[in-house]
Amino acid sequence: MMHVIPQSWSHVHILISVFPSFGLLFVLGFYIAGLANNNDGIKRTCLFLFGALAVLSVPIYLSGDAASMVLSDNPQISKAMISTHRTWGIGALAVLVATGVVAWIELFRTSGAGARIDPFRLVLLLAIAALGVSAVVDEFGWEINHRELKIAVVIPEVSTSQLWTNAHLILNHVPTAGFVFAIFFLVMALILNNEGMKRGSLTFFVILGVIGVPTYVSGTATMWAVTQPVIPEISKAVINAHRDMALLALVGLAVTGAVAWLELWRSRYFGRVSGVSLIAVLLFALVTLGVMTETGHRGGLINHPEIRTAMDVLPTDPDAGFSTFMESTVKSMIWFVPWQVVHFFGYCLIFGSAFAVGLRVLGFWKSISFAAMHRLLVLGFFGVLMNVVSGMILMLADSYHYVVGDIAFAPKIALIVIGAIAVLYFSLSDRLWKVNAGEDAPASAKWVAAVVLLAWAGVIVCGRMLPYL
């Protein structure tokens, strides 16, 4: 394991500066859910977190100021970019502090016995404004060190679009920062014994597990973007070390998300969330967070020489690592064909279960209750697991072809995310769960069912077109 404890202001800044933007995104989502469900436990926890994010503005400012002095001595880094990033950063931190102050005022105002939190829209408006400005600051910050973002020339059939690089810079922070907040919410749910927070935390872990797929895929595409054309300062050996750990992180995300989804599915039949399952999710999440932290550190070493220390022994062999070993092995027909069969069978399970449940929601087979149809979703769940494993292995066999030359690959990955997250509605909706035999599903559920069917049909179409595009 490489050295992940910060040894410089630059390292501190990289570690904590992502939390305002991504933290605000996650906390906002929970806060809106708490307002929609009138869950005071969720609302109070979110108000506390808004204030905690505001407190982070102090170390973010101090570390950013010190890091800018270090980077300004590097002739390859634009001082104008550093100045622009710093100016926008101060503005973002000011809005973040205002959000935290207002949130804590509301939290203390309603701390008395029996006091309830009303929909405090000023917190929402400030948090949304802080999120928007923070996103701009992040983009300016990434452009300081990531010169590959400014490569205007894309060589056809050689290099990938820099859109993949931008996507990866955004996506790779989502699972890592998201797990920090998801773990916090889960711990608070256990302490407060709040059923809504328990289900919300499990949902959060499932979504983060799903997002792990495009994160890994965009990382593979980014590898080709930063190595073709060659950028001399970027080492393929360091990239491979990052890829090896990223593959382990993907496994951790999948396992944590899978256990969380199974508990969401199971809890529908028992009316409550199992404490044992929650502890299992928490343990898996902590281990996965550790793996993702090391993954992020190895990724930072690719473009950030200022965070390297004497204890970071960088790899030098571009052919080392199990990712490169898997690439060369799976290319063999002996390995490729069996995994392709597994992949196709997984799609049958996914679309078959989604098709049956979706048709029931749309009004077909009304003689069966939704609760009875809901049992079929577990088949689709196993299909998703099969396809995540087999799909990543198949992509490793020829990642260059998929991310460079195949225009159907990116839409397929996007539709997987949409379809997988949309299916969550079937296990979360109380109104849909109460639909008995002979009854019609709510109109909102029908729209979701249409999205599910179209998304997974699109996945199959795009997947089938891969060999021909």
Sequence and secondary structure as in RCSB ss.txt:
>XXXX:A:sequence
MMHVIPQSWSHVHILISVFPSFGLLFVLGFYIAGLANNNDGIKRTCLFLFGALAVLSVPIYLSGDAASMVLSDNP
QISKAMISTHRTWGIGALAVLVATGVVAWIELFRTSGAGARIDPFRLVLLLAIAALGVSAVVDEFGWEINHRELK
IAVVIPEVSTSQLWTNAHLILNHVPTAGFVFAIFFLVMALILNNEGMKRGSLTFFVILGVIGVPTYVSGTATMWA
VTQPVIPEISKAVINAHRDMALLALVGLAVTGAVAWLELWRSRYFGRVSGVSLIAVLLFALVTLGVMTETGHRGG
LINHPEIRTAMDVLPTDPDAGFSTFMESTVKSMIWFVPWQVVHFFGYCLIFGSAFAVGLRVLGFWKSISFAAMHR
LLVLGFFGVLMNVVSGMILMLADSYHYVVGDIAFAPKIALIVIGAIAVLYFSLSDRLWKVNAGEDAPASAKWVAA
VVLLAWAGVIVCGRMLPYL
>XXXX:A:secstr
    S  SHHHHHHHHTHHHHHHHHHHHHHHHHHHHHT HHHHHHHHHHHHHHHHTHHHHHHHHHHHHHHHTT T
TS HHHHHHHHHHHHHHHHHHHHHHHHHHHHHHHT STT      HHHHHHHHHHHHHHHHHHHHHHHHH GGGG
     TTTS  HHHHHHHHHHTHHHHHHHHHHHHHHHHHHHHT HHHHHHHHHHHHHHHHHHHHHHHHHHHHHHH
HHTTT TT  HHHHHHHHHHHHHHHHHHHHHHHHHHHHHHHHHHHSS  HHHHHHHHHHHHHHHHHHHHHHHHHH
HHH GGG  TT      TT SHHHHHHHHHTSHHHHHHHHHHHHHHHHHHHHHHHHHHHHHHTSSTTS HHHHHT
THHHHHHHHHHHHHHHHHHHHHTHHIIIII TTHHHHHHHHHHHHHHHHHHHH HHHHT  TT    HHHHHHHH
HHHHHHHHHHHHHHHGGG 
